Amino acid sequence: MANNLAEVYKESAEKFGPRPAFFYKNAAKNYEPLTYSQLYQDGLALAEALIDMGVKARENVAVLADNRVEWIISDCAVILAGAANVPRGSDITDSEIVYILSHSGAKVVFIENDKVYEKYKANKSQIKGVKTIIIMDKESKLKSGSGIEKFHDLLEHGRKLRAKGKKETEKRISDIKPDDLYTLIYTSGTTGMPKGVMLMHSNMIHQMHYVVPRVAKVSPDDRMLSILPIWHIFERVVEYFAIINGGSTYYTKVTELRNDIQKARPTFMASAPRVWESIYNGIYTRINDPKQTPPVRKALFNIAYFFSKHYHASIRFLRGWEVDYEGRNIFQSLGLGVLALLKLLLTAPFVVTLIAGGLGIYLAEQGSSLSTLAYVISGLGVLFNSYTLDKVVLSKIRQATGGHLRATLSGGGALQKHVDAFFMDIGITVLEGYGMTETGPVISARTFDRPIMGSVGDIVPLSEVQIRDDAGHVLCHIDDKKNILSGKMGVKGVVHIKGPQVMKGYYKNPETTAKTIVNDWMNTGDIGMINFKKTLTLTGRAKDTIVLLGGENVEPVPIENKIDESPFIRQSMVVGQDQKVLGAIVVPDFDALSAWAADNGISEKNPDKLIANAKVIDFYKKEVRNYNSVKTGFKNFEQVQYVLLVTKPFEVGDELTNLMKMKRHVITEKYKDRILDLYKNS
């Protein structure tokens, strides 16, 4: 059993040698495989070259690149050399490149291509300590020399060194300690400069040995699609999931997802909620477009989804696989249980067929004219047999995810309930998890045995969670075996975690580390509760909490998730700090809005003028109220009173982090004057 990530790479090469570990695109945009043996041998060769270059054990080596085969080879090499990688994507900003390279003390930096190099070059005068740049892209126009090396040339140099008998890498591997860093990840953050999260080999080995077998169940026959930023810890752990189990990973990017998902036909796919929302919206866009989906096919989908939706909802209810927003087990009422049983019978056409057929025979024997009606119902049951509907209709819908996806791994943010339920209802299990960079990353996750909706799953092995109030008092304490050690379930507070996945600390920042981790307990900053299924339910972020003038604390995320269910709303952010009532910045879905405007006698096409139209503003106020009201589960002070429409979507690199979380302070600052006017004039 591997004790560190270097041994994970080695053992996987021995177990799965000729099997494809990764698929990458060649110049013709076709996928080519890199086997486990090739990955490990390339890693050894590149590590040998790095050591020959002067990279010491436990040094930091920066890697500025997106998802590509050279990235995973670099990761392997840096780890085999006993060093730690400092990863970041090609969208790194000028301030980040200066801060991260200087703060980490990286002397060697892998850079993806000439474009990223130009960004480095423009800030070079402010960066101290970097001695060597390694360019990954074969098409780079840069020349070797003067501190610049070419990735593939360096790889070949390492092969020659090893052919001559150099084996320094093996010595480095044998010297790796559990508390050595394997990576130093600078969080993108929503405020201030990024913090360097120190993750140890022991952090990831805990995930490999205790989390993977319980959650992912990946086998050598599984295919993963890599779309999240490769430098993020969620994507990293998913790739290591695949490596330790012999699965294959296909590299893609958002702009090529639609084509690549059909080529890779993934069985597992991990991503942030926004991707699943995009796939969900894409499915419904096609279904509602008469040019793509004729009325008959649309009707068949509606019938199939009706049966599947209510059937699966009933199954979840009866098995206790769902909790509500307050963390209560939905299966608490005999009346609701009977209703679920009836719904299950009514939405299982095979059962209806048997009952109607038997009734028809009985009525025919009694000479009743109603026997014909019973036979018709029986015939319809056969026609719409759930198996038939699934194979003929829903299987076509599943083609949007490649047709072979058996589970989605969702993390990095809250998955909207209607999107969550949709994938579960069409036969794709949603394994939503919760974690953060500082916890390497998984704290809790749903499993195939307990895919409890309304929660982010069970606490992972060897870990404990406490829910605390603002004063630090423990409201609930649960361990990984579901034992409530103190307090009670169903009480909201700040989530604290203790376990072997918790980081070593923040690099060169002992003060912040000491505030974040106290007596081995880490304050996550997230608000949640232990629900009555003894899984974890999250309700918001402590620092996202809006405090109204009346003293009411409001968690904006559940409100935004509900508002965003509207087909006319693309994105929203709730505001109202130190105000009497809540407001919301809303980005309309302009395709849906344009169609509505045409139907309502508004001919304006210019987006800026369209959102200034009084009828449009009034429409959006009503639309928000439809989703955010007492009827939909929100208290009076949790209801949005004012709406500010904007045309620019929230985008990664501006209003969103790389995991598409809102930078609330950035958005608030950007629309500061308009927010003030909103409250003055409303």
TORLUM-947659 format. One record per residue: x, y, z of N, C-alpha, C in turn; residue in three letters. Coordinates in steps of 0.05 Angstrom, whole numbers, plus 5000, padded with zeros to 4 digits. Example, Ala and Ser with C-alpha at 12.3 -4.5 7.8 and 13.67 -1.06 7.14 Angstrom:
BEGIN
526448865156524649105156526449345156ALA/525749555142527349795143525850015157SER/
END
This chain:
BEGIN
501749765000500050005000501850255000MET/501250444982502850684979502750855004ALA/505150965011505351145034505551435026ASN/505951485000506151754990505351754960ASN/505051984948504152004921506251894901LEU/508751914907510851804890510351504887ALA/509751374910509251084909506651024895GLU/504651204896502151164881502751144851VAL/504351334841505151324813506651064806TYR/508450984824510050744818508350494819LYS/506650464839505050224842502950204819GLU/501850424811499950424789501250344763SER/503750424758505250344734505750034735ALA/506249934758506749644761504149484757GLU/501849584767499349444765498049474737LYS/498149714726496549774702498249854678PHE/500849774678502749854658501849934631GLY/500749744614500049804587497349944583PRO/495849964605493150094603493450394600ARG/491550524586491750814583491150964609PRO/492951134617492451294641491151554634ALA/492151684613491051944604490851944573PHE/488852094564488452144536488852444531PHE/490452514512490852794505490552824475TYR/490153074466489653124438492253184422LYS/492453064399494653124381494053374364ASN/495753434345495353674328492753654312ALA/491853414306489353384291486953374308ALA/487253434334485053434354483853164360LYS/485452954354484652684360485952594386ASN/484552434402485652334427487752124423TYR/490052154438492151944438492551864467GLU/493251604472493551514500496451544510PRO/496651584536499151564550498751344571LEU/500251134569499850904587501050954614THR/500250784633501350814660504350784661TYR/505350594645508250554644509650804632SER/508550914611509751144598509751384617GLN/507451424631507251644650509451624672LEU/509751384683511751354704514651384694TYR/515151264670517851284659518451574651GLN/516551714640516952004633517352164659ASP/515852094680516152234705518952194717GLY/519951944716522651884725524752044710LEU/524452044683526352184666526352484672ALA/524052604673523852894678524852964706LEU/524252784725525152834753528252824753ALA/529452634738532352614737533552864726GLU/532252974705533253224693532953464712ALA/530753474727530453684747532553674769LEU/533053434778535153394799537853474788ILE/538453394763540953474750541153774747ASP/538853904744538754194740539254344767MET/538954194789539454314815537054334833GLY/534754224825532354224842532854044866VAL/532554154890533054004915530453884926LYS/530753684943528453574956527153784973ALA/524453774973522753954989522854244980ARG/523854294955523654554943520954584930GLU/520254834924517754884909518254944880ASN/516754804863517054834834514354924823VAL/514255154810511655254800510955134773ALA/508355094769507254984744504855154735VAL/505255324715503155504706502055394679LEU/500055234681498955114657496155004662ALA/494654964640491954844641492154544637ASP/489754414635489554124632490854024606ASN/493053884609494453774586496353554596ARG/497253384577498853154585501553234598VAL/502653464589505253554600504853624630GLU/502353704637501853784665502153534683TRP/500853314675500953084693503752964694ILE/505252974672508052884672509653054691ILE/509253324690510653504707510053454737SER/507453414742506553354769508053104780ASP/507952894763509352644770512252684776CYS/513552834758516452884760517153044785ALA/515753254791516353414814515953254840VAL/513853094841513452924865515552714867ILE/516352584845518452374846521052494854LEU/521452754848523952884856523952974885ALA/521752904899521652974927520953264932GLY/520153414911519453694914516453734915ALA/515553984916512654044917512054224894ALA/509754174880509054354858507254574868ASN/507554804854505955044860504355104835VAL/501954984833500455004808498655254805PRO/498255334781496455544774495755524744ARG/493455634736492555614708493755834691GLY/493255814665494356004646492956274649SER/490756284663489356534667490356694691ASP/492656614701493756754724494057054718ILE/493357214738493557504734496357614738THR/496857854731499457974735500257984764ASP/498358074781498958094810499357814822SER/497857614812498257344823500957224815GLU/501757274790504257154781506657274796ILE/506457524802508557654818508557544847VAL/506157544859505957464887506657164891TYR/505456994875505756704879508656614874ILE/509856704852512556614846514556724867LEU/514156974876515857094895515456964923SER/512956944931512356844958513156544961HIS/512756384940513456104942516356044940SER/517856234930520756194927521556004905GLY/519755964886520355774864522655874847ALA/524655694843526855754826526455644797LYS/524855434795524155314769521155344765VAL/520455434740517655484734516955354707VAL/515055164707513955054682511855254672PHE/512055324647510155514635508955384610ILE/506355404607504955264586505755334557GLU/505755594551506255684524507355964523ASN/507756064499508856334495507156554506ASP/504456514505502656714515502956754545LYS/503156534560503556544589506356654595VAL/508256584578511056684582511056984579TYR/509557094560509457384557508457524582GLU/506557394595505557504620507757494642LYS/509257274642511457254661513557474655TYR/514257494629516257684620515557964628LYS/513058044625512158314631512458384660ALA/512458174678512758224707515358124718ASN/517158044701519657914709521258094728LYS/521258354724522858534741521958534770SER/519458454774518358454802518658184815GLN/519457984800519657704810522457634817ILE/522957544841525657484850525957184854LYS/528257074847528956804853528656604831GLY/527056664810526656474788529256454771VAL/530256214767532656174751532156034724LYS/530155864724529655704699526655694692THR/526055754667523355724656523355484638ILE/521355304641521055074624518455104608ILE/518655124581516355164564515354894555ILE/512654844560511454584554510754554524MET/509754764512508654744485510754684464ASP/510354474449512254404427512354614406LYS/510154764403510054974382511255244390GLU/512355254414513455504424515655614405SER/515655874401517656004384520056094400LYS/519956064426522156144443524555954439LEU/526956054442529355894438530555824466LYS/531655584467532955494492535455664497SER/536155684523538455844531537556084547GLY/539356204562538856434579536556384598SER/536656154611534656084631532155974620GLY/532055904595529655784583530255504573ILE/528655304581528855034572526254944559GLU/526454754540524054644528523354384542LYS/520854354548519854114563520853854551PHE/520353824525520853564512523853514508HIS/525353734506528353704505529353614532ASP/528153724553529053654581528253374587LEU/525953284577525053014580527052814567LEU/527852884544529752714529532452714544GLU/533252934555535752954570535652764594HIS/533352764608532952584631533152294623GLY/532052224600532251944590535151864586ARG/536652044575539551984570541051954596LYS/540352124615541752094641541151824654LEU/538651734652537951484664539151244648ARG/539351284622540651074605543551034613ALA/544751254623547551244631547951144660LYS/545651084673545850964700545051154723GLY/544251394717543451584737540851494750LYS/540751464777538451374791537951544817LYS/538351804814537951984837535052004846GLU/533251964826530351984832529451774852THR/530451534849529651314868530451384896GLU/532751514900533651604926531751804938LYS/530851994921529052194930526352074939ARG/525351874923522851744930523051614957ILE/525151474962525551334988525751515012SER/526351775006526751965028524252135034ASP/522152085019519652255024518352175050ILE/517752375066516452345092513452405090LYS/511752285107508852345106508152635109PRO/509752785125509053075128510453255109ASP/511753145088512953305067510653415049ASP/511053655039509053765021509253624993LEU/506953574981506953484953505953714936TYR/504553904948503654134933503254374951THR/503454614940502954864953501055014935LEU/498455014943496355134926495555404937ILE/495755614921494955874929491955904922TYR/490355934942487455954938486856204922THR/484856184904484156414888482856624905SER/481256534924480056714944478156914932GLY/476557034950474757244942475557514954THR/477457504971478457754983481457744987THR/482757974983485657994989487357814971GLY/489957804979491857644964491457344971MET/492157164952491756884957493556774979PRO/492556574993494156445015495156185005LYS/497656115012498855865003498155635021GLY/496555455012495655225028497654995025VAL/498854915048500854705048499454435052MET/499554265031498354005033500553795032LEU/500353605051502353395055501653145040MET/503652975036503052705025501052555041HIS/501152585068499252445085496452535081SER/496052795074493352895068492052735045ASN/493552715023492452584999492352285003MET/494252165017494151875021491651805037ILE/490851975056488351925070486051915051HIS/485952105032483852105012483851854994GLN/486251764987486551534969485651274983MET/486451245008485950985022483250975036HIS/482151205043479651195059477251325045TYR/477751525028475451655015474751524989VAL/476751464972476351354945474751094946VAL/475550894962474050644962471150674970PRO/470650874987467950914997466151074978ARG/467351254964465751434947465751364918VAL/468151364906468251364876467951084864ALA/469150874875468950604864469750604835LYS/472050724829473050734802474550474796VAL/474250374772475650124763477250184738SER/479049994730480550034705478850074680PRO/476250004682474550044659473150314658ASP/473650474679472350734680473850954664ASP/472251134653473351354638472451614651ARG/474451794657473852044670474452274650MET/472852484652473352714635474252944652LEU/476553054646477853264662477253534651SER/475653694665474853954655475354174675ILE/475454114701476054314721478954404719LEU/479554644728482354734728484154534741PRO/486254454727487954234737489354304762ILE/489754564767491254644791489454624817TRP/486854604813485054604836485054324849HIS/484854324876485154074891482953874885ILE/480553964878478353784871479053624846PHE/480053754826480953624801483353434807GLU/485153534823487453364830486653104843ARG/484853114862484152874877482652684858VAL/481052784840479652614821481652474803VAL/483652614794485652484777487252274792GLU/487852324817489252124833487351884838TYR/484751944841482751724843483051534820PHE/483151654796483451484772486051334771ALA/488251474778490951354777491151114796ILE/490251144820490650924840488850684833ILE/486750724817484950514810485150424781ASN/486950544766487450454738485450554717GLY/483950764724482050884705483451054685GLY/481951144665483151324644481951594646SER/483551804642482652084644483152214617THR/481052344607481152494582481252794588TYR/483152934577483353224581481553374561TYR/480053574571478453734554478354014566THR/476754194553476354464564473454534557LYS/472454744570469654814569468754854540VAL/470354984523469555044496469354794479THR/470554574487470554334471469054104485GLU/467654174507466353964523464253814507LEU/462553944492460453804478461553594459ARG/463653644444464753444426466353234442ASN/467853314461469553124475468052934493ASP/465753024503464152844520463052614503ILE/462652654477461752444459464052254452GLN/466552374450468852214443469752034467LYS/469752164491470752014515468651824526ALA/466051894523463851734534464451664563ARG/464851874580465651824608463651664624PRO/464651504642463051364661462851514687THR/464851674693464851864715465752134705PHE/464652344717465552614709465252794733MET/467452924740467353114762467353394752ALA/465753564765465753844757464354014778SER/464554274774463154464791460254474782ALA/458454554800455554564794454854704768PRO/456354914762455655074738455654904712ARG/457454704711457554534687455054364685VAL/454154254708451754094708449254264701TRP/449254514712447154694705447154754675GLU/449454784663449754834635448654604618SER/449354354626448354114612445354094615ILE/444354144639441454144644440054344627TYR/441054594626439854794609439954734580ASN/442254604571442454524544440454324535GLY/439954134553437853924548435154054544ILE/434454234562431754354561431554554537TYR/433754674530433754854507433054694482THR/434354464479433854294455430954184455ARG/430054104479427353994481425154204474ILE/425654454482423754664477424054804450ASN/425954714434426354824408424954644387ASP/422854744374421354574355423054474332PRO/425154624325426854544303428554304310LYS/429254274336430854044345429153814356GLN/426853894368425153694380422253724371THR/421353564352418553574343416553534366PRO/414153634364412153624386411753334397PRO/411753134379411252864388413552774406VAL/415952824398418252744415418352904441ARG/417553154440417453314465415353194484LYS/413053124473410953004489411852734501ALA/413352574486414352324496416352374519LEU/418052584516419852654537418352734562PHE/416352904559414852994583413452764597ASN/412452564582411152334594413252164608ILE/415552114594417651944606418752074631ALA/419252334630420452464653418452484676TYR/415852514669413852514690413952264706PHE/413852034692413951774705416551734721PHE/418751804708421351754721421751944745SER/420952194742421252384764419752294789LYS/417152234786415552154809416251884820HIS/417051704802417951444811420451464828TYR/422451604818424951634833424551794859HIS/422852004857422352164881421051984903ALA/419251814895417951634914419951434926SER/421751324909423751144919425551284939ILE/426451534933428151684951426651734978ARG/424151804976422551855000422451605018PHE/421651385005421251135021423851025032LEU/426051075018428650975028429951175047ARG/428751405050429951605068432351735056GLY/432451775030434751885016434452175010TRP/432952315027432552605022431952745048GLU/433152975052432553145075431753415064VAL/430153565080429253825070431254045079ASP/430554295072432454515077433154545107TYR/431254465124431854485153433254235164GLU/434054055145435553815153433853595165GLY/431253605161429453405172429253175153ARG/429052935163428452705146425552735136ASN/425352735110422652785098420752555105ILE/421752315110420052085116419452085146PHE/417752285155416952315183413952305186GLN/412552275165409652285166408452035153SER/406551905168405251665158403651745133LEU/402351985134400752075111402452105087GLY/404752235090406552275067407652005057LEU/408051815075408951555067406951415050GLY/404351425058402251305042402051435015VAL/402251705015402151854990404451774971LEU/406851724982409151644966408651364955ALA/407451184970406850914961404850924937LEU/402851094940400851124919402151234894LEU/403851434898405251564875407051364862LYS/408351194878410050984867408450794849LEU/406150714858404450534842403550664817LEU/402750924820401651064796403751134776LEU/406251144784408451214765410150974758THR/409250734765410550494756408750354736ALA/408950424710406950324690406650024690PRO/408749874696408549584695406549484716PHE/406549614740404649534761401849614752VAL/401549854741398949944731397949754710VAL/399749654692398949464671397749214683THR/399049104704398148854716395448894729LEU/395149124744392649174758390349214738ILE/390849384717388749434697388049184682ALA/390149024675389648774660387948584677GLY/388648554702387048374720384248474723GLY/383948744726381348854729379648814704LEU/380948834680379548784655378448504653GLY/380148304661379248024660376847984679ILE/377048104704374948074723372348194713TYR/372548444702370148584692368848444668LEU/370648324651369648174628367947934637ALA/368947804658367547574668364847654680GLU/364747904690362247994702360448124681GLN/361448124656359848244634359648544634GLY/361548674648361548964649362749094625SER/361449314616362549464593365149614600SER/365749634626368249774634370749614629LEU/370349354622372749184617374449294594SER/373149414574374549534551376449754561THR/375349924578377050144589379450044604LEU/379049824619381249714634383349604616ALA/382449474594384349364574385949594561TYR/384549814555385950054543388050154562VAL/387350174588389350274607391750074608ILE/391049814607393149614608394949644583SER/393749694560395349724536397149974537GLY/396050194548397650434552399950374571LEU/399450214591401550144610403850004597GLY/403049814578405149674563406749864546VAL/405150044532406450234514408450414529LEU/407550504553409250684569410550544592PHE/411150294588412650144608415250294615ASN/415750314641418050484649420650404636SER/420950144631423450054618423550154590TYR/421250134576421050234548421550534546THR/420250684564420650974565423551044570LEU/424850894588427650954594429350904569ASP/429050674556430750594534430150774509LYS/427650834504426950974480427351284483VAL/426751384507426751674510429051774527VAL/429151694553431151804571433951724564LEU/434351494552437051414543438151614523SER/436351724506437151934487437952184501LYS/436552254523437252484538440052454551ILE/440552214561443152154573445452174554ARG/444852174527446952204508448352484510GLN/446952674523448152934527450652914545ALA/450852694560453152654577454852424567THR/454452354542456052144529454751874529GLY/452551844543450951594543451851374561GLY/454151414575455251204592455651294621HIS/454951544626455451664653453651534674LEU/454951404694453351274715453351444740ARG/455151634742455151804766456552064760ALA/455552274772456952534770458152604797THR/460552714797461852804821461653104821LEU/460153214839459753504840460953624865SER/462553834861463753964884464654244877GLY/465654394897466554664892464354864894GLY/461954784903459654964906457154804909GLY/454954944915452354814920451054754893ALA/450154504890448754424866445754494870LEU/444554634851441754714854440054464856GLN/437954474873436354244879435054124854LYS/433954304836432554204813434454064793HIS/436954164792438954034774439753764786VAL/440153764812440853524827438753304822ASP/436253384826434053194823433753094794ALA/434253274775433953204747435752974739PHE/438352994746440152784738439552524753PHE/438752544778438052304793435552174780MET/433752344771431252234759431552114732ASP/433652184717433952064691435951834692ILE/436751754716438451514719441351564722GLY/442251804730445051864734445351944764ILE/446851784779447151834808448852084812THR/447952264829449452504835450852464862VAL/453552464861455152434885456252714892LEU/454552864906455453134914457253114939GLU/459453254938461253254961461753534971GLY/463253544993463953805005466753795014TYR/468154005009470954015018472054295011GLY/474654325016475954575009478954515005MET/480354704994483154664989484654595015THR/483854725036485254685062484754415074GLU/482954265063482453995074482953775053THR/484453835034485653645016484253464997GLY/481653484989479653674997477253565012PRO/476753295011474053195018473553185048VAL/471453305057470453295085468153105087ILE/466353115068464052935067463252885039SER/461752675034460852615007458552415008ALA/456752434988454752234984456051984973ARG/454851754978455851504967453551364951THR/454251164936452251014921450250884940PHE/451150814964449350694984447550894998ASP/448551145000447051355014447151624998ARG/445951634975445951884959443852074968PRO/444152174993441952325005441852614995ILE/439652664980439252944970438653134993MET/439453384989439153585010441553585028GLY/443553415022445853405039448353375022SER/450753405034453253355020454453095031VAL/452752925043453652655049454752615077GLY/455852375080456952285105459752395110ASP/460452435135463152515142465052285134ILE/467352355121469152145112470652015135VAL/471651775131473051625153475351775166PRO/475651715192477751825209477452125214LEU/475052235209474552515212472252565232SER/472252805243470052895260469253175252GLU/466653235256465653505250464253615274VAL/464653865279463154005300461654245287GLN/459254295297457754525289457854715313ILE/458854955309459255145332457755405327ARG/456955535349455755795347457956015345ASP/457056265343458956485340460856505364ASP/460056415387461756435410463656195413ALA/463456005394465155775395464055535410GLY/461555555420460355335435459555115415HIS/459954865423459354635406456354585407VAL/455054595383452154545381451654255374LEU/453554135359453253855351456053745344CYS/456653505353459253385348458753095338HIS/459653045313459252775302461852665292ILE/462152395294464552265283463852125257ASP/465951995246465551865220463751615221ASP/463251515245461451285248458551365254LYS/458051625251455351735254454451745283LYS/456351745301455751765330455552065337ASN/453352145349453052415359454452425387ILE/456752555388458352545412457452755432LEU/456252975422455053175440453253355423SER/451553505438449653685424447453535411GLY/446153665392443853545378443853615349LYS/442353455334442153485305440253715298MET/440553815273438554005263439054295272GLY/441354345284442054625293444254735275VAL/443754975265445655105247447855245261LYS/450255235250452555375261454855355241GLY/457255435250459555425233460855155234VAL/461555045211462654775209465654775216VAL/466454605234469254565241469954265235HIS/472354225226473253955218475853885231ILE/476053625240478653525250479053255236LYS/481453215225482052965212484652975197GLY/485552745186488152725173488252875146PRO/485952985136486053125111486653425115GLN/486653525140487053805145489853885139VAL/490154115126492754215116494854245139MET/497354275130499554335149499254615159LYS/498254795142497955075149498255245124GLY/498255515129498655705107501655775106TYR/502755765082505655795077506556075086TYR/508556085104509656335114507556515126LYS/505556395138503356555150502356425175ASN/504056415196503356275221500956405235PRO/500656675232498556815246495856725236GLU/495456715209492956625198492456335203THR/494656175203494355885209493355845237THR/494455995256493655975284490756055289ALA/489756235272486956325275485056115262LYS/486055975241484355795227484255515239THR/486455425250486655165262487355195292ILE/485455115309485855145338485454865350VAL/487454765364487354495376486554285356ASN/487654295332487154105310484454135297ASP/482854325306480254375294480454605275TRP/479554565250479654775230476854895226MET/476755165226474355315221474055345191ASN/471955215179471655225150470355485140THR/469055625158467655875150464955815137GLY/464155565135461655485123459555445145ASP/457055515138454855475157453355215149ILE/452855045169451454805162450254675187GLY/449254435184448154285207448453985202MET/448353835223448153545220445153485219ILE/444253385196441353335193440553075206ASN/437953015204436852785218437452515205PHE/438952515183440052275171442952245179LYS/443852435196446652435205448652485183LYS/447752625162449552725142449653025145THR/451453155129451953445132450353595112LEU/448953795120447453985103448754255106THR/449454385083450554645083448354855076LEU/448555085090446455285085447655555077THR/450255585076451455835068454255875078GLY/455356105073458056175082457856385104ARG/459456355125459356545147459956825137ALA/461956845120462657115110460757225089LYS/459057045078457057135059454557235072ASP/454357185098451857255113451257545111THR/448757615103447957895102446457955128ILE/447258175141445858265165444258505159VAL/441658485162439858705156439758895180LEU/438659135176438559335197436959245221LEU/435059065216433458955238434858745254GLY/437358685246438958485260438658205249GLY/436958165229436457895218438957815201GLU/439757565206441957445190440757285167ASN/441657345142440657225118442857075103VAL/442356825097444256675080443356705051GLU/444956845034444056905007444056664988PRO/445656464992445956244973443356094968VAL/441856004988439355874983437356044967PRO/437356304972435556484957436456504928ILE/439056534924440056554896439556294881GLU/439956064894439555814881436655784872ASN/434755884888431955864881431256064859LYS/432156304861431656504840432756414813ILE/435056294814436356204789434855974775ASP/432855864788431255654775429455774753GLU/429056034754427356164734428656144707SER/427156074686428356054659429056334648PRO/428156544661428756814652431156934666PHE/432356784685434556894700437056714696ILE/439156844688441656694684443356684709ARG/443556904723445156914748443857124766GLN/444357094792443457294811445257314835SER/445357534848446757564873445157744892MET/444557634915443057784935444757984949VAL/443658224954445058444968443258544990VAL/444258725007442558835028443958875055GLY/446658845055448158885080447459165091GLN/446659175117445959415131443659575119ASP/441959435104439459555093437059435108GLN/434759555104432359455117431359195104LYS/431759175078430658935063432758845043VAL/432258615031434058505011433558604983LEU/435658614967435458674939436958454924GLY/436958454898438358254882439358374856ALA/441858324849442858384823442258144805ILE/440858194783439957974766441058004738VAL/442257794727443057784699440957624684VAL/439457754666437357604652438457394633PRO/436857204627437357024604436057164580ASP/437757294564436757464543435357324520PHE/435857064516434356914496431456894505ASP/431056814531428356784542427057054544ALA/428557264552427357534555426457644528LEU/428057604507427357704481424757584471SER/424457324475421957184467419657294483ALA/419957344509417857454526417157734516TRP/419157894510418758174502417158184476ALA/417858004457416357994431413457924436ALA/412957744454410257654460408657874475ASP/410058064487408758264502408958544490ASN/409358554464409358804449411658984453GLY/413958874462416359034465418258974443ILE/418859164426420559114402423459174406SER/424159294429426959364435428759124434GLU/431059154420433058934418435558984434LYS/436159244438438659314453438359224482ASN/440259054492440058954519439859164540PRO/441559374538441559584558438959734559ASP/437759784536435159924535432959734544LYS/433259484537431159284544430859264575LEU/433059244589432859214618432059474632ILE/432059694617431159954629428159994625ALA/426959814609424059834604422459774629ASN/420559944635419059924660417559654662ALA/416459564639414959314638416759084644LYS/419259094634421258884638422058874668VAL/422559104679423359124708421059004725ILE/418659084719416358984734416058684731ASP/416558584707416358294702418358144719PHE/420858244721422958104736422458124766TYR/421258344776420458354804418458134810LYS/416458094793414457884797415757614794LYS/417557584775418957324771420557244795GLU/421957434807423457374832421557304854VAL/419257444857417357374878416157104874ARG/415857014849414756744844416556524857ASN/419156574857421056374867421956424895TYR/421656664905422656744931420356854947ASN/418856674960416456754975416056564999SER/413956625014413256455036412556175026VAL/411256165003410355914991412755744983LYS/414955864976417355704969419255664992THR/418355735016419855665040421555885052GLY/421156145044422756355055421156535074PHE/422556615095421256795115420957075102LYS/419457245115418857515104421457665100ASN/423257655120425757815117427757685097PHE/427157445088428857305068427857355039GLU/425857525036424757575009425957834997GLN/426657804972427858024957425758224949VAL/426258474956424358694951425158854926GLN/427758884921428659054900430358894880TYR/430158964854431558814833433159004816VAL/435658954813437459104795438258924772LEU/437459004748438058844724440658944711LEU/442458754704444958824691445358654667VAL/446858744647447158594622449558414622THR/451658484637454158324636453958084654LYS/454357844643454357594659456757594679PRO/456457464701458657424720460557214707PHE/463157284704465057124689467457054705GLU/468656824699471156734712473356944706VAL/474957014726477057204722476157484728GLY/473557524731472557784737470757764762ASP/468257694758466457674781466457394794GLU/467657194781467656924792470456824795LEU/470856644815473356504818473556284797THR/475756144796476155924777474055694780ASN/473055674805470955474810468155594807LEU/468055834795465555964789463956044814MET/465456094836464156204860464156514857LYS/462056644866461856934863463857074882MET/465257264871466957444887465057674895LYS/463757634917461557824925462558104929ARG/464958134940466058404944466558544918HIS/467458384897468058504871465458594858VAL/463358424859460858494846459558734861ILE/459758724887458558944903459959214897THR/462559204894464159444888463459544860GLU/463259354841462759434813460059574810LYS/458059484825455459604822454659764847TYR/456659864861456160004886454260244883LYS/454760414863453060644859450260574851ASP/449960374834447260284825445760154848ARG/447160014866445859894889444760114908ILE/446460324912445560544929443160684917LEU/443260724890440960844876438460674878ASP/438860404877436660214879435160254905LEU/436560284927435260324953434160604957TYR/435560804945434561084947431961124932LYS/431861004908429561054890427260864893ASN/427660654909425560444911423760494935SER/
END
